[in-house]
Amino acid sequence: MTPALRVLAPGLLTTVQDLGRGGYQRLGIAAGGALDPVSLRAANALASNPPGAGALEIAYTGPTLAIEADEARLAFVGAPASIEVLEDVSASSGRQIDVMRSVLVRRGEVVRIGSLSGGAVLYVAVEGGFDIAPVLGSVSTYIRGGFGGWHGRALVAGDQLPLRRTQASDREELMIEGLDLGTPARLRVILGPQHNYFSDGGVETFLGSDYAVSAESDRVGMRLEGPPITHSRSTDMTSDGIAPGARQRQPIVLQVDRQTTGGYPKIATVISADLPALGRLPIGAKVSFEPVTLEVAQGLRRKLAAEVEGIYDRLVPLSPDEPDFMLLDANLISGVVSARSWNP
């Protein structure tokens, strides 16, 4: 039997994502990938996977997954959520699992992930990864294009996501300490590339106002509610390339599944170091912007890269006082065997 995670309930929007499919924007194909690549990398680190392995990206409300493998090791990083491991599909409650850790689950058990709090996305990596063929070098789901991931769409009930491993490796469970998944008080931007299309008052409004993340936001663009931004000239212009984090004349910050070109002025671009934090912002979150220079943006990018490289240094064995069902598998007293494996 092929090892798999069977989807009992899909959640609001659960997709397979990795670090994206770079190099095809000239063909009109978005780079895509995880909204929060830092959390994706951290989840893969906890699962002993390569940094860019495909994982589940969960938006707002999580799925319920049945384990159809002898063993599987899952890792959870991102927004806090209610995560339960149930003994079987008939159980009404189970043991609670925190985010920022790995956990071993077994055939017949069910992982139920509830609503997320304080953030928009949660990542679930599985040790060994999913046995899904890449499209253009990536397993990221591109819903608008209908390809990548699992059949080019979000998960639905009845899906069986094939796993590369039937059993988990023999290792202790890990947690990650001190990983900052917060957002800066103000998102940093570089003005332009067409801020000269906007009036001085419009630029001041943009930099001096608070905006709220709209419920109409998606992986293409984060729609913002707030004061309008006035122009100083016609908005007609020749189409040019779209960078991630570009802010259109309408209150939209373009995200990972954005279009690749557009013929409208962009007042500013969120710096790359702040894009993971942007991807974490939930509906209703307040957003404001602060201009920085290119040199400052480059320095912040290098700082983020160093923090990402240091993720593995933050992995520690699960704390002894952390409640964990693996204690049932431990020979705590000489001559006493595992409570799970003993067969009278």
TAUR-V748162 format. One record per pair of residues at least 4 apart in sequence whose ideal C-beta (glycine too) atoms are under 7 Angstrom apart, sorted by sequence separation. I is the first residue (numbers start at 0). GAP is how many residues later the second one is. D is the distance in whole Angstrom. If there is no record, write none. Layout:
<<I:GAP:D> <I:GAP:D>>
//
This chain:
<<9:4:5> <24:4:6> <32:4:7> <35:4:7> <36:4:6> <37:4:6> <38:4:6> <39:4:7> <40:4:6> <41:4:7> <42:4:6> <48:4:4> <57:4:5> <86:4:5> <104:4:5> <125:4:7> <133:4:5> <147:4:6> <154:4:5> <183:4:7> <190:4:4> <197:4:4> <199:4:6> <200:4:6> <201:4:6> <202:4:6> <203:4:6> <204:4:6> <212:4:6> <216:4:7> <230:4:6> <241:4:6> <247:4:5> <253:4:4> <269:4:5> <273:4:6> <274:4:7> <275:4:7> <280:4:4> <291:4:4> <292:4:7> <293:4:6> <294:4:7> <295:4:6> <296:4:6> <297:4:7> <298:4:6> <299:4:6> <300:4:6> <301:4:7> <302:4:7> <303:4:6> <304:4:6> <305:4:6> <309:4:7> <317:4:5> <325:4:7> <331:4:7> <336:4:6> <337:4:6> <23:5:4> <43:5:4> <57:5:7> <66:5:6> <85:5:4> <133:5:5> <141:5:6> <146:5:4> <149:5:6> <197:5:5> <216:5:5> <269:5:6> <291:5:6> <330:5:6> <336:5:5> <24:6:6> <33:6:4> <43:6:7> <96:6:5> <104:6:6> <115:6:6> <141:6:5> <145:6:4> <216:6:5> <246:6:5> <247:6:7> <280:6:7> <317:6:6> <330:6:6> <43:7:6> <75:7:6> <86:7:6> <131:7:5> <140:7:5> <144:7:7> <215:7:5> <330:7:7> <20:8:7> <85:8:4> <139:8:5> <140:8:3> <194:8:6> <244:8:6> <245:8:5> <269:8:6> <21:9:5> <43:9:5> <83:9:7> <84:9:5> <129:9:7> <138:9:6> <139:9:6> <140:9:7> <149:9:6> <212:9:6> <213:9:4> <244:9:7> <328:9:5> <20:10:6> <40:10:5> <83:10:4> <84:10:5> <137:10:6> <138:10:6> <141:10:7> <142:10:6> <213:10:6> <243:10:7> <19:11:4> <20:11:6> <43:11:6> <83:11:7> <140:11:7> <142:11:7> <149:11:6> <212:11:7> <213:11:5> <243:11:7> <327:11:5> <328:11:6> <19:12:5> <42:12:5> <83:12:6> <84:12:6> <134:12:5> <140:12:7> <211:12:7> <241:12:6> <243:12:7> <327:12:5> <19:13:3> <82:13:7> <134:13:5> <210:13:4> <211:13:5> <18:14:5> <82:14:4> <210:14:6> <211:14:7> <234:14:6> <243:14:7> <17:15:6> <18:15:7> <39:15:6> <210:15:4> <248:15:6> <16:16:6> <17:16:7> <209:16:7> <241:16:6> <247:16:6> <248:16:6> <16:17:5> <208:17:5> <241:17:6> <252:17:6> <18:18:6> <80:18:6> <84:18:7> <131:18:7> <208:18:5> <230:18:7> <241:18:6> <247:18:6> <61:19:6> <79:19:6> <240:19:7> <241:19:6> <246:19:6> <84:20:6> <87:20:5> <228:20:7> <240:20:6> <241:20:5> <245:20:4> <246:20:5> <18:21:7> <75:21:7> <77:21:6> <87:21:7> <88:21:6> <239:21:7> <246:21:5> <267:21:7> <270:21:7> <34:22:7> <76:22:6> <86:22:6> <87:22:7> <204:22:5> <238:22:5> <246:22:7> <16:23:7> <33:23:6> <65:23:6> <75:23:5> <76:23:6> <85:23:6> <98:23:7> <205:23:5> <238:23:6> <245:23:5> <84:24:6> <85:24:4> <204:24:6> <238:24:4> <244:24:5> <254:24:7> <272:24:7> <75:25:7> <225:25:6> <237:25:6> <244:25:3> <252:25:7> <46:26:6> <84:26:6> <85:26:6> <224:26:7> <236:26:6> <242:26:5> <270:26:4> <74:27:4> <201:27:4> <223:27:4> <236:27:7> <272:27:4> <46:28:4> <73:28:7> <82:28:7> <83:28:5> <201:28:4> <222:28:6> <223:28:7> <236:28:6> <272:28:5> <45:29:3> <72:29:6> <73:29:6> <200:29:6> <201:29:6> <222:29:5> <223:29:7> <234:29:6> <270:29:6> <271:29:5> <82:30:5> <221:30:7> <234:30:6> <244:30:5> <272:30:7> <45:31:7> <72:31:5> <73:31:6> <129:31:6> <130:31:4> <197:31:6> <198:31:5> <220:31:4> <221:31:4> <243:31:6> <272:31:4> <42:32:5> <80:32:6> <81:32:4> <129:32:7> <130:32:6> <197:32:7> <198:32:6> <220:32:6> <18:33:4> <42:33:7> <70:33:6> <71:33:5> <80:33:6> <81:33:7> <129:33:6> <130:33:5> <197:33:6> <198:33:4> <220:33:5> <221:33:6> <244:33:7> <17:34:5> <42:34:4> <80:34:7> <196:34:6> <197:34:6> <220:34:6> <17:35:6> <41:35:4> <70:35:6> <80:35:5> <127:35:6> <128:35:5> <196:35:7> <219:35:6> <17:36:4> <80:36:7> <127:36:4> <196:36:6> <218:36:6> <16:37:7> <69:37:6> <73:37:7> <78:37:4> <79:37:5> <125:37:6> <127:37:4> <218:37:6> <219:37:5> <220:37:6> <15:38:5> <16:38:7> <38:38:5> <66:38:5> <68:38:6> <78:38:6> <79:38:6> <126:38:6> <196:38:7> <218:38:4> <219:38:6> <228:38:6> <38:39:4> <66:39:6> <67:39:7> <78:39:6> <15:40:6> <16:40:4> <66:40:6> <78:40:3> <210:40:6> <66:41:7> <77:41:6> <78:41:7> <80:41:5> <126:41:5> <13:42:6> <14:42:5> <35:42:7> <66:42:5> <78:42:6> <126:42:7> <77:43:5> <78:43:5> <193:43:7> <13:44:5> <65:44:5> <77:44:4> <64:45:7> <77:45:5> <12:46:4> <63:46:6> <64:46:5> <75:46:6> <76:46:5> <10:47:6> <11:47:6> <11:48:5> <63:48:5> <75:48:6> <11:49:4> <13:49:5> <10:50:5> <62:50:6> <73:50:6> <74:50:5> <10:51:5> <61:51:3> <10:52:4> <61:52:6> <73:52:6> <9:53:5> <72:53:7> <8:54:6> <60:54:5> <71:54:6> <72:54:4> <8:55:4> <45:55:7> <46:55:6> <57:55:6> <59:55:7> <71:55:7> <6:56:6> <7:56:4> <45:56:5> <59:56:6> <221:56:7> <7:57:7> <6:58:6> <7:58:6> <5:59:7> <221:59:7> <4:60:5> <5:60:4> <59:60:7> <61:60:7> <58:61:6> <205:61:6> <4:62:7> <5:62:5> <58:62:6> <205:62:7> <4:63:7> <57:63:6> <223:63:6> <3:64:5> <56:64:6> <57:64:4> <103:64:6> <202:64:7> <2:65:6> <3:65:7> <2:66:3> <56:66:6> <57:66:7> <216:66:7> <55:67:7> <54:68:5> <55:68:4> <196:68:4> <212:68:5> <214:68:5> <54:69:6> <103:69:7> <197:69:5> <212:69:7> <54:70:4> <102:70:6> <212:70:5> <101:71:5> <193:71:4> <212:71:6> <52:72:7> <100:72:7> <101:72:5> <193:72:5> <194:72:5> <211:72:6> <212:72:5> <100:73:7> <192:73:6> <194:73:6> <100:74:4> <211:74:6> <212:74:6> <53:75:6> <99:75:6> <48:76:6> <52:76:4> <53:76:5> <99:76:5> <191:76:7> <209:76:5> <210:76:5> <190:77:5> <210:77:7> <46:78:4> <48:78:7> <53:78:6> <189:78:7> <209:78:5> <45:79:7> <46:79:6> <47:79:6> <99:79:7> <188:79:4> <189:79:5> <208:79:7> <42:80:4> <46:80:5> <48:80:6> <188:80:6> <7:81:7> <42:81:7> <43:81:5> <188:81:5> <189:81:6> <38:82:7> <42:82:4> <188:82:7> <206:82:6> <39:83:5> <186:83:5> <187:83:5> <205:83:7> <38:84:5> <206:84:6> <35:85:5> <53:85:4> <34:86:5> <187:86:5> <186:87:5> <33:89:7> <183:90:6> <71:91:6> <186:91:6> <62:92:6> <67:92:7> <183:93:6> <68:94:6> <182:94:4> <72:95:4> <69:96:5> <70:96:5> <71:96:6> <68:97:5> <69:97:5> <70:97:4> <182:97:6> <182:98:6> <76:99:7> <180:99:6> <186:100:6> <188:100:5> <190:100:6> <188:101:7> <7:102:7> <10:102:7> <185:102:5> <186:102:5> <187:102:5> <188:102:6> <189:102:7> <185:103:6> <185:104:4> <187:104:5> <189:104:6> <28:107:7> <32:107:5> <189:107:6> <31:108:4> <187:109:7> <31:110:5> <23:112:6> <29:112:6> <187:112:7> <143:113:6> <15:114:6> <20:115:5> <141:115:6> <15:116:6> <20:116:6> <28:116:7> <20:117:4> <19:118:6> <20:119:6> <17:120:6> <19:120:6> <17:121:5> <47:121:7> <17:122:5> <15:123:6> <16:123:5> <16:124:6> <15:125:5> <14:126:4> <45:128:5> <45:130:6> <178:132:7> <15:133:4> <14:134:6> <15:134:5> <41:134:6> <178:135:6> <177:136:6> <41:137:6> <176:137:5> <175:138:5> <14:139:5> <175:139:6> <176:139:6> <13:140:6> <14:140:7> <12:141:5> <13:141:5> <173:141:5> <174:141:6> <38:142:6> <173:142:7> <173:143:6> <174:143:5> <9:144:7> <173:144:7> <174:144:7> <9:145:4> <171:145:5> <172:145:4> <9:146:5> <171:146:7> <9:147:6> <6:148:5> <8:148:6> <6:149:7> <7:149:6> <6:150:6> <6:151:6> <172:151:7> <6:152:4> <172:153:6> <5:154:5> <3:156:4> <4:156:5> <3:157:6> <3:158:5> <4:158:7> <120:158:6> <2:159:7> <3:159:6> <120:159:6> <1:160:5> <2:160:4> <119:160:6> <118:161:5> <119:161:6> <2:162:7> <119:162:4> <2:163:5> <118:163:6> <34:184:6> <78:201:7> <100:217:6> <34:220:7> <34:221:6> <103:222:6> <32:223:6> <31:224:5> <30:225:6> <31:225:6> <29:226:7> <29:227:5> <29:228:6> <29:230:6> <94:230:6> <27:232:5> <24:235:4> <19:236:7> <37:238:4> <36:239:6> <35:240:5> <35:243:4> <34:244:3> <35:244:5> <44:266:5> <40:267:6> <44:267:6> <41:269:5> <45:269:7> <37:270:6> <40:270:6> <44:270:6>>
//
